Amino acid sequence: MVVKRVFFLIIVTALALGGCSGPGSGSGAVGAVDSYYQSIIAQNSDQLNNVICPEFQDAAQVELDSFQGVKTELQGLSCQEAGKEGQNTLVKCAGKIVATYGSEKMDFPIDDRVHKVQNQSGSWKVCGY
């Protein structure tokens, strides 16, 4: 009887903890791309610099700057690995950034981007698209 209760508690705890991961909490190449977009939406340059390769810094900063001072949100972000290219893991996403300028909303789709992501010293970094 005690064994059944312990087993039941283990299963319930595992299921509850399994539901704790949310957007931005992934690891690996897909998690890096998700973190990249979360940084853009949060307009957080420091966070952005933690998830990009040095050679991508200028382009990523331009993208971040283009959304400064406007309300932004991610809609339908869903990413998955799409293969390898040399040392890059390729990640393709669906979704868009929606920016609100005053009362006007503009969509910036990311569906056409193939993100190049590398594991650099144990940290996944977005190196371009």
N, C-alpha and C positions, 0 to 999 in steps of 0.2 A: 504494500500500500504506500509506504514512504517512498519507495523507488519510483512508483508511478507519478507521485506528486512532484518529485524532484525532476523527473524527465519532462513532465508537463511544464514546469516552471522554466526549464532550459529552453524548450521550444518556444514558449510565449516570449521570453526575453530575446531570443534570437530574432524572432519576427519583428518585435518592437524596435530593436536596434537596426535591423535591416531597412526600416523605413526612415531612418534618420538622415540618409544622404539626400541632398537636394541639388539644384542647379549650382554649379561652381564647385561642387565638392568632389568631382571626379578626379581620377589620377591619370597619368600617362598623357599621350598626345591629345586625346579628346579633351581631357581636363584642362590642358594648357590653352587650347582654343577657347573653351568655355570661359576660363579665367581672363583671357584677352578681352573678350566681349563684355564681361562683367566690369572690367577695368574701364573700358571705353564708356559704358553707360554710367558708371559711378564718377566719371571724369577724374580719375585718380591716377596721376602720372607716376607716382612711386610704385603703386601696385602694378601698373602697366609695365614698368621697367623690369619688374621681377619675373615677368613671363615672356619676355622677348629676347631675341638674340641681339647682340650689339649692332650688327650690320642692318637690322630692321628698325632700329630706334628712330631714325629720322622719319621714315614713312609712317610708323605707328604714331609718332607724336603729331604728325599732320592730321591723321585721322582723329585722334583725340581732340586736337584743337578745333577741328571743324564742328564739333558738337558742344563746345564751351558756351555756356550761357543759355542753352535751350534745354527743355525737358526732353529726356530720351527714355525709351524703353525697348526691350527686346521682345519680339513676338515670334513664337513658334520656333525658337532656337532648338535645333536637334542636330547633333554632329556624330559622325562615325568615321572610322578609319577607312581609307579608300585605296590603300596600297603603300608601296615603298618606291622611292626614287633616290638611289644612292644612299646617303646617310639620313635622308629625310623620310619621315613618316607622313604620308599625305592624309589630310583630314578634310572631308567635305561636309558642309552644313546646309541645313534648310533654315529658313526664317528671315527675319529682317529687323533692322533698327528703325524705329519710328521716332521721328523728331518733331516736336511741336514748337513752331515759331509763332508766338502770339496765339491766334486762333487757327492757324493753318498747320496741318499735319503733312509731313513728307515721309515717304517710305524709302529706305535704303536697303534693298535686298542683298543678302550675302550668299544666295544660292549658287552664283556663278564662280565663287572663289574656291580654289583648292589650296588649303593652308599647308605650308611646309613647316614641319615641326621636328625638332631634334632633341635627343636626350644629351644634355651637356653636363657632365660631371654629376649625374644623378638627378638633374632637374630638367623637366621638359620645357622647351622654349619655342615660341612661335617665331619663325625666321623669315616669314614672308607669305605671300599668296599670289 
